[in-house]
Amino acid sequence: MPNTPAQPLGTVLVTGGAGFIGCAISPALLEAFDRVVVVDNLHPQIHATGERPATLADGVELVVADITEAATWDRVLPEVKPDVVIHLAAETGTGQSLEESTRHAHVNVVGTSQLLDGLNRNKALPRRIVLTSSRAVYGEGAWRRADGSLFYPGQRTSETLDKSEWDFAGAEPTAMNAAETFPAPVSVYGATKLAQENMLAAWAKSYGVETAILRLQNVYGPGQSLINPYTGIMSLFCRMAMGGRSIPLYEDGAVRRDFILIDDIASAVVAGATSERTHPSPLDIGSGEFQTIGTAAETIAARYDAPAPHVTGQYRQGDVRHAWADITAAKSVLGWEPRYNLAQGIERLADWIDTQPDVKPA
């Protein structure tokens, strides 16, 4: 975790704070703030029992409520009056968002607008709002032709994917950088996260509230939900390998991703909440390098002594081909940098999964 301030920073309110990231940041928030209040609806897709997570640090106040309802904020904000808000609450499934667009828009967009309206209505404007956004806002991002020029290829079509034309001919992908890469989401989820960013930026400038918008890459690690099929591939791959299965790889197995361990994400979010300065543009948060899906699967298979992964040639609508972050700005602004590489992160995840009761191979 980053160095916490010598003096506590008052009250922090965390939406969706009983989830994966919220639980991970809770100990550091208790050190940095006088009071930590979490608002979370304990959705059964994440919280099977509906009970307070054991990993949410003692001392954190949990309010079980729905962020999309105005009544939630009229109940919470008159008494809480946050100095900092960390807005984590969101529906996150890329594929799921294509089938449940209304649900994703309602939680991500309406939930954000209800929070902002509630802060204004209850005269509870914070000093800063931290938003965890997503690399999904970029879509396919920018690609570079052989002559050095950049272009934005947009969404891949079923026609090209059915032909196994995975990449864009004559071009190479580039790292995602908020200062240079134009956002062009190719999933409903990505569109709602970009809407969150734009809404928050416009609102905050009008009311003089600082913002820290963090565009996260692929987060994984201990504490990840093992019952939610939309939490990401790393825990799924581990559960396949622990059952002795060969991990199936979509497309050609060469899809690039920036896998970042939850420990490094937690330190970035806490830094966003406690740093002396913020940045006018979103900050890209990742490991600083990319790995292929195949490399990640091979590392996991070796950890469990499972059969080698195999390429299936299947694909998923809404997936981008390659994605990784340029974290130069985040390191400079937040005084933060990642500490764990892929092998270390997978070992931490696998060790944790091995200790969980009733975990079944996928």
C-alpha positions in Angstrom: 0.0 0.0 0.0 1.1 3.6 -0.5 2.2 5.7 2.4 -0.9 6.9 4.3 -1.2 10.5 5.5 0.1 11.4 9.0 -3.3 12.9 9.8 -6.6 11.0 9.1 -8.5 12.4 6.2 -12.0 12.4 7.7 -14.8 10.2 6.3 -14.6 8.1 3.2 -17.8 6.6 1.6 -17.3 3.6 -0.6 -20.0 2.4 -3.0 -19.9 -1.3 -3.8 -17.3 -1.5 -1.0 -18.2 -5.1 0.1 -17.0 -6.4 -3.3 -13.6 -7.7 -4.5 -11.8 -4.3 -4.6 -13.7 -2.8 -1.7 -12.6 -5.6 0.7 -9.0 -5.3 -0.5 -8.8 -1.6 0.2 -10.7 -1.6 3.5 -7.7 -2.1 5.8 -5.7 0.8 4.3 -8.8 3.0 4.3 -9.2 2.5 8.0 -5.6 3.6 8.5 -6.0 6.7 6.3 -9.5 7.9 7.4 -11.3 8.5 10.7 -14.4 6.7 9.4 -15.1 4.3 6.6 -18.6 3.7 5.4 -19.6 1.2 2.7 -22.8 1.1 0.8 -23.4 -2.3 -1.0 -26.5 -4.3 -1.9 -24.7 -7.6 -1.4 -25.9 -8.9 -4.8 -26.3 -12.7 -4.8 -24.2 -13.0 -8.0 -21.2 -11.9 -5.8 -22.4 -12.6 -2.3 -24.1 -16.0 -2.2 -25.2 -15.9 1.5 -26.0 -12.2 1.6 -23.9 -11.8 4.7 -21.1 -9.3 5.4 -17.9 -10.6 3.8 -15.3 -11.9 6.3 -12.6 -10.0 4.3 -14.2 -6.6 4.9 -12.1 -5.1 7.6 -13.5 -4.8 11.1 -14.3 -1.2 11.8 -15.8 -0.5 8.4 -19.5 0.5 8.7 -21.6 -1.5 6.2 -25.0 -0.1 5.0 -26.9 -2.7 2.9 -28.7 -0.6 0.3 -29.2 0.0 -3.4 -27.2 2.8 -4.9 -29.8 3.2 -7.7 -32.5 4.4 -5.3 -32.7 8.0 -4.2 -33.9 6.9 -0.8 -30.6 5.3 -0.1 -28.7 8.6 -0.3 -31.4 10.5 1.6 -30.9 8.0 4.4 -27.1 7.8 4.3 -25.8 11.2 3.4 -27.3 13.4 6.0 -25.5 11.5 8.6 -22.3 10.5 6.8 -21.1 13.7 5.0 -18.1 12.1 3.2 -14.9 14.0 2.6 -14.0 11.4 -0.1 -16.2 9.1 -2.2 -14.8 6.0 -3.8 -17.3 4.8 -6.4 -16.7 1.1 -7.1 -20.3 -0.1 -7.5 -20.9 -1.4 -11.0 -22.1 -4.3 -13.1 -18.9 -5.5 -14.8 -19.6 -8.4 -17.2 -18.6 -7.6 -20.7 -20.5 -10.5 -22.3 -23.3 -10.2 -19.8 -23.8 -6.6 -20.7 -24.9 -7.5 -24.2 -27.7 -9.7 -22.8 -28.6 -7.5 -19.9 -28.1 -4.0 -21.2 -30.8 -2.4 -19.1 -29.3 -3.9 -15.9 -25.9 -2.6 -16.7 -27.1 0.9 -17.7 -29.3 1.1 -14.6 -26.6 0.3 -12.1 -23.7 2.0 -13.8 -25.3 5.1 -15.2 -28.4 5.6 -13.1 -26.6 4.5 -10.0 -24.0 7.2 -10.6 -26.5 9.9 -11.3 -28.4 9.0 -8.1 -25.2 9.3 -6.1 -24.4 12.7 -7.6 -27.9 14.0 -7.1 -27.9 12.7 -3.6 -24.7 14.4 -2.7 -26.0 17.7 -4.1 -29.5 17.3 -2.6 -28.2 16.6 0.9 -25.5 19.3 0.7 -22.8 16.6 1.2 -20.3 17.6 -1.5 -17.1 15.7 -1.0 -13.6 17.1 -1.5 -12.8 14.3 -4.0 -14.5 11.4 -5.9 -12.5 8.4 -7.0 -14.1 6.4 -9.9 -12.8 3.0 -10.8 -13.4 2.9 -14.6 -12.2 0.3 -17.1 -10.0 -0.3 -20.0 -13.2 -1.3 -21.8 -13.9 2.3 -22.6 -11.1 2.2 -25.2 -12.6 -0.7 -27.2 -9.9 -1.9 -29.6 -7.9 1.2 -29.0 -5.4 2.6 -31.5 -3.4 0.5 -33.9 -0.2 1.5 -35.8 0.3 0.9 -39.5 3.7 0.0 -41.0 4.2 3.7 -42.0 3.8 4.8 -38.4 0.3 6.3 -38.7 -2.4 5.5 -36.1 -5.9 4.4 -36.8 -8.9 3.2 -34.8 -10.2 -0.1 -36.4 -13.4 -0.2 -34.3 -15.3 -3.3 -33.4 -14.5 -6.6 -35.0 -17.4 -8.2 -36.9 -18.8 -11.7 -36.8 -17.9 -12.0 -40.5 -14.2 -11.5 -39.9 -14.2 -13.5 -36.6 -15.9 -16.4 -38.3 -12.9 -16.5 -40.8 -10.5 -16.5 -37.8 -9.2 -13.1 -38.9 -8.3 -12.0 -35.4 -5.9 -9.1 -35.9 -6.1 -6.1 -38.2 -3.9 -6.7 -41.3 -0.7 -4.7 -41.6 -0.9 -3.1 -38.2 0.2 -3.5 -34.6 -1.7 -2.6 -31.4 -0.5 0.1 -29.1 -0.7 0.5 -25.3 -3.8 2.3 -23.9 -3.0 5.8 -22.7 -5.8 8.2 -21.7 -3.8 11.2 -22.9 -3.5 9.8 -26.4 -6.0 7.0 -27.0 -9.5 8.0 -28.0 -12.2 6.0 -26.1 -14.4 4.0 -28.4 -16.1 1.1 -26.5 -17.3 -2.0 -28.3 -19.4 -3.4 -25.4 -22.4 -2.1 -23.5 -20.3 -2.4 -20.3 -17.6 -0.2 -21.8 -20.2 2.4 -23.0 -21.7 2.6 -19.5 -18.2 3.1 -17.9 -17.4 5.9 -20.3 -20.8 7.4 -19.5 -19.8 7.3 -15.8 -16.6 9.1 -16.5 -18.3 11.9 -18.6 -21.1 12.4 -16.0 -18.7 12.6 -13.1 -16.3 15.0 -14.9 -19.0 17.4 -15.9 -20.7 17.3 -12.5 -17.4 17.6 -10.5 -16.2 20.6 -12.5 -19.4 22.4 -11.9 -19.2 22.0 -8.1 -15.5 22.2 -7.6 -15.0 18.6 -6.6 -11.7 16.9 -7.4 -11.8 13.7 -9.4 -9.5 10.7 -9.8 -10.7 8.5 -12.6 -8.8 5.2 -12.7 -9.1 3.0 -15.8 -8.3 -0.5 -14.6 -7.0 -3.4 -16.7 -7.8 -7.1 -15.9 -7.9 -7.4 -12.1 -7.5 -10.8 -10.5 -6.3 -12.4 -7.2 -7.2 -13.6 -3.8 -10.7 -12.6 -2.7 -12.1 -12.8 -6.2 -15.6 -14.3 -6.4 -15.6 -18.0 -7.2 -19.3 -18.2 -7.9 -19.6 -15.2 -10.3 -19.1 -16.4 -13.9 -18.3 -12.9 -15.0 -15.4 -12.1 -12.7 -12.6 -12.9 -15.2 -10.7 -15.8 -16.6 -7.9 -16.3 -14.1 -9.9 -17.9 -11.3 -11.8 -19.9 -13.9 -8.5 -21.2 -15.4 -7.3 -22.2 -12.0 -10.4 -24.2 -11.3 -10.2 -25.9 -14.6 -6.5 -26.8 -14.0 -7.1 -28.0 -10.5 -9.6 -30.5 -11.9 -7.0 -31.8 -14.4 -8.6 -30.2 -17.4 -6.9 -28.7 -20.4 -7.7 -25.0 -20.4 -9.5 -23.9 -23.6 -8.1 -20.8 -25.3 -10.4 -18.6 -27.4 -9.3 -17.2 -30.8 -5.7 -18.3 -31.3 -4.5 -18.0 -27.7 -2.5 -14.9 -28.6 -4.9 -12.4 -27.2 -3.0 -9.8 -25.2 -4.1 -8.7 -21.7 -2.7 -6.7 -18.9 -3.3 -8.9 -15.8 -2.9 -6.9 -12.5 -3.0 -8.4 -9.1 -5.6 -7.1 -6.7 -2.9 -6.0 -4.2 -1.6 -3.6 -6.8 -5.1 -2.4 -7.7 -5.8 -1.8 -4.1 -2.7 0.4 -3.6 -3.7 2.4 -6.7 -7.2 3.1 -5.5 -6.1 4.1 -2.1 -3.5 6.4 -3.6 -6.2 7.9 -5.7 -8.2 8.7 -2.6 -5.3 10.0 -0.5 -2.8 11.6 -2.9 -2.0 15.3 -2.5 -2.9 16.0 -6.2 -5.1 14.5 -8.8 -5.0 14.6 -12.6 -7.4 16.2 -15.1 -7.4 13.1 -17.3 -8.1 9.5 -16.4 -5.2 7.4 -15.2 -4.4 4.0 -16.7 -3.8 1.3 -14.0 -2.2 -2.0 -15.0 0.9 -4.1 -14.6 2.9 -2.1 -17.1 3.2 -5.0 -19.5 1.1 -7.4 -21.4 0.8 -11.2 -21.4 -1.0 -13.4 -23.8 -4.0 -15.5 -22.7 -1.9 -18.5 -23.7 1.0 -17.5 -21.4 -1.3 -17.0 -18.4 -3.0 -20.4 -19.1 0.3 -22.2 -19.4 1.5 -20.7 -16.1 -1.6 -21.9 -14.4 -1.5 -25.3 -16.0 2.1 -25.8 -14.8 1.1 -24.7 -11.3 -1.5 -27.5 -11.1 0.4 -30.0 -13.2 -2.6 -30.0 -15.6 -2.5 -30.8 -19.3 -1.3 -28.1 -21.7 -3.9 -25.6 -22.8 -5.5 -26.0 -26.2 -6.7 -23.5 -28.8 -10.4 -23.7 -29.7 -10.9 -21.0 -32.2 -14.0 -19.8 -30.5 -14.6 -16.1 -29.8 -16.9 -13.9 -27.7 -18.8 -10.9 -29.0 -17.6 -7.7 -27.4 -14.1 -8.9 -26.6 -11.3 -6.7 -27.9 -8.2 -8.3 -29.4 -5.4 -6.7 -27.4 -5.4 -4.5 -24.3 -2.7 -3.2 -22.0 -1.9 0.0 -20.2 0.7 2.7 -20.4 1.0 3.5 -16.6 3.5 6.3 -16.9 1.1 9.0 -15.8 -0.3 6.9 -12.9 3.2 6.4 -11.5 4.0 10.1 -11.7 0.7 11.5 -10.3 0.0 8.9 -7.6 3.5 8.0 -6.6 2.4 4.4 -7.3 3.7 1.4 -9.2 2.8 -2.3 -9.4 4.8 -4.7 -7.3 3.8 -8.2 -8.6 4.5 -9.9 -11.9 2.2 -12.5 -13.5 4.0 -15.6 -12.0 3.8 -14.1 -8.5 0.2 -13.1 -8.9 -0.9 -16.5 -10.2 0.9 -18.2 -7.3 -0.9 -16.0 -4.8 -4.3 -16.6 -6.5 -3.8 -20.4 -6.7 -2.6 -20.6 -3.1 -5.7 -18.8 -2.0 -8.1 -20.9 -4.1 -6.5 -24.1 -2.7 -7.5 -23.0 0.9 -11.1 -22.1 0.1 -13.7 -24.6 1.4 -16.0 -26.3 -1.1 -14.3 -25.0 -4.2 -15.2 -27.3 -7.1 -13.2 -27.7 -10.3 -14.8 -25.7 -13.2 
